[in-house]
Amino acid sequence: MPIEFTHVPGKTHPADLTVPFFYDFAETATKLSLIEDAGFQKIVVDDPAGLLTNMDIAARALDRTSSLEVVLTHWAGVIEPTVAARQLAALDAKSGARLSLRMLSEPLNDDDAETRPVGHTVVWQRIDEYLVLLKRLWSNDRPFDHEGAFYSVTGGYVPRKGPTVADVTIRMGGQSGT
């Protein structure tokens, strides 16, 4: 059975434990080289600043490494699926198929608690619809319309697709049978 090693960056600044791993990208580039040279196959990008910061960090990490798979933490509903699909396709193209997603069920902060779906099953239904839309946006060769329970898309299309973006690995976890 093969074993893969994933680096999950923690707080690494000795003077301030609240400073994230990616606080200084010049220093982080050195750390990424060490992680890659040590034989890690993946690195998780999950900055507390949120999805758009994670996308920027993922792009930088992909630029500065040659073999590490970047596992980008992503939340359904933080940005529209059409925007996410374009951004993720660009990252996939840039990475040479070294991008994967780690889907979380909800953002970790409570700033948008009143706009969240109510109930565990509803949360997973929204994620399902979001992922179906991503796959369609990455796969279709012409624009399409979609009217769903959570998302409405008119003329949805991603013109510049990554080499394998429709096959991006998506990791999910949960605590129930849902």
Secondary structure, 3 states (H helix, E strand, C coil): CCCCCEECCCCCCCCCCCCCCCCCHHHHHHHHHHHHHCCCCEEEECCCCCHHHHHHHHHHHHHCCCCCEEEEEEECCCCCHHHHHHHHHHHHHHHCCCEEEEEECCCCCCCCHHHCCCCHHHHHHHHHHHHHHHHHHHHCCCCEEEECCCCEEEEECCCCCCCCHHHCEEEECCCCCC
